[in-house]
Amino acid sequence: MGSLIAWNFRLPAQGGERTTVFLVEKYEVGLDKLEEYAALLRKFDAFMKKRPDLFKGVKSHKVFRHMLGGNYGGCVEMTEMDSLADVEKSIARWMADKEFMTKVYAEFMALIVSQTYSVNIWTPAA
């Protein structure tokens, strides 16, 4: 992926309960690319429905766009999964899939300001 991955995760609670984790991606879309980005989001939604095998383990996926304050064009994607192992398996599946890497991921990377991209793992605070 070419970016630093910060593994910030909380260990499961005692008794073996699973802790939901979120793959959180933050980035800015080039101001001249906002319309193309909106089209890519629709295309990605259709891709997720067409290829459920690639998204096994994904409980939810949300994309938030900046609205007020801060840097215009900022976005946050949150992908919810059951465990860190599910995140690792999903990333491995995505990176091994030619269609995903050459179409979806390549198009996404062409639309964002690359130095703004970061990816982290988050867990609920309580």
Secondary structure by P-SEA (a helix, b strand, c coil): ccbbbbbccccccccbbbbbbbbbbbbbcccccaaaaaaaaaaaaaaaaacccccccccbbbbbccccccccbbbbbbbbcccaaaaaaaaaaaaacccccccaaaaaaacccccccccccccccc
